[in-house]
Amino acid sequence: MVERRLFFLIGLLVVACGLFLFWNLRSPMGFILSLRFTKIAALCVVGAAIGTATVLFQTIASNRMLTPGIVGFDALFVFIQTALVLTLGSVGFAALPSLAQFGMETAILVIAAVALFSVLLRNGAEDILRLVLTGVILGVLLRGLAGLAQRMLDPSEFSIVQQATFATFGAVDETQLAVAAVILGASLFGALKIARYLDVVALGRNVALPLGVDYDRVAFMALGLVALLVATSTALVGPITFLGLLASSLAHAVLPSWRHTQLLPAAAVIGATILVSGQFVFERLLGLQSTLTVVVEFVGGVLFLFLVLRRSKP
């Protein structure tokens, strides 16, 4: 039953990719297909990375309402972009080698995430409230600093910051995409290698330790993968905070399973399907541009509020 549902999800993704690639295809076909393939690859990589990272994060946090993006990834990304434009100017920012910028942003986000997530390992899942509060406070601080810096920019530089900090799939560098795809593949492989231990870790620290599972080691490995996946996807296209919550919630709803060998691929496939099908609807059917991320964030935010309100009921 579970395997059939997982294959069905993969089939939906294949259909969505086929529609995106070949819908209303005209000459020159080779050039158009190359552009569409780059975009669809970026959509799949980012969706799969965020979906996988969210399942891992929720397992360690023992809370299905949380997503790693809620702890301030977007604010740090905006701060980095603003600082670069402020210090280098619009010409210097545009002259930055794209791969070097991508690597630097990924490294900063990974280091910051590992430093923040390590708070969770002190007392296990009991520290999740402190982790979230710390992330939210740091996010507010970084947004304030970024807002102050943006007031010092001239209008042309401010427009560059706005363009750089909004998630977009229209101009993804192929070299960066290739690096991100390799990181995603390695991270998914690593996540599946520790999946059987995650099944036990999901029961909590007090249960995992007597069963012979090194809770701290598995949690550190999982959080390291979360940091790598979210940092890579954010540096590639920009922040998408609530996509992971949608993918994870749908994965748990579609698959009646607690096994991470099934949940992780399902969340990855669903995350990719949401982005590909959503981009197809807005770009191919409605003729709109740069709208998908706004809708995903809105729907994900509504889902987050629903989960919070449902959990708060007596």
Residue, then its C-alpha position, 0 to 999 in steps of 0.5 A: m500500500v505505502e509503496r504504491r502510494l509512493f510510486f503514485l507520487i513519483g508518477l504525479l511528479v513525472v506528469a507535472c514535469g512533462l507538462f511543464l517541459f512540453w506544454n505549448l512548445r514552439s520553435p526553436m525547440g532545443f533552446i526553449l527546452s534547455l531553458r525549461f529543463t534548467k528551471i524544472a531542475a531548479l524547482c525539483v532540487v529546491g522542493a526536494a531539499i526543503g521537503t527532506a530537511t523539514v521531515l528531518f527537523q520535525t523528527i529531531a524536534s518531535n514537533r510536526m508544526l515546525t519548519p527549519g525556515i522559521v528560525g531565521f534563514d530568510a532574515l540572514f539571507v536578506f542581511i547577507q545580500t544587503a550587506l554585500v550591496l552596501t559594501l560593494g555597491s551595485v557594480g561590485f555586487a554584479a561583478l561578483p563571481s556567481l559560484a563564489q557568491f553561492g559558496m560563500e552564502t551557503a557556507i555562512l548559512v550552514i555555519a549559522a544553522v549549525a550554531l543555532f541547531s546545536v542548542l537543541l542538542r543540550n537537553g534533547a527535544e526539551d530545548i526546542l522552545r528555546l531554539v525557536l525563540t532564539g531563531v525568531i529573535l535573531g530573525v527580528l534583529l537581522r531584519g532590523l539591521a537589514g532594514l537600517a542598511q537598506r535605508m542607506l542605499d540609493p534607489s537603484e541599489f535598493s532595487i537590486v537588493q529587492q530582486a536578490t532577496f526574493a525567491t525566483f527560479g527564472a535565472v538560476d545559474e547552471t553551475q550553481l544548480a549542478v553543485a546544489a544537485v550534488i549536495l542534495g543527492a549526497s544529503l538524501f543518501g546520508a538521510l536514508k542511511i540514518a533513516r532506521y535510527l531516525d525511526v527510533v529517535a522520533l520516539g524521543r530521547n528517553v526512549a531512544l537511549p535505552l534502545g541502544v541508539d546514540y541520540d545525540r550523534v544521530a540528532f547532530m547528523a540529522l541537523g547537519l543535513v538540515a543545515l546543508l539542505v536549507a542553506t543550499s536551497t536558500a543560496l540557490v534561489g532565495p528563502i521559501t519558508f513554509l514550503g517544507l511544512l506543506a510537503s511534510s504535512l502532505a507526506h504524513a497525510v498520504l503515507p500512513s507510515w512512520r518509517h523515514t525510508q518512506l517519509l523522506p522520499a515522499a516529502a522530497v517528491i511532494g515538495a518538488t511536485i508542489l513547485v513544478s505544478g504550481q509554476f506550470v499553472f502560473e507560468r503556462l496557464l495563467g501567464l503570470q511571473s514571480t507569483l508562485t512563492v507568494v502563494v506557497e508562503f500564503v498557503g503554508g502560513v495558513l496551514f501553520l496557523f491551522l496546526v497551531l490553533r488545532r494543537s491549542k484546543p483543549 
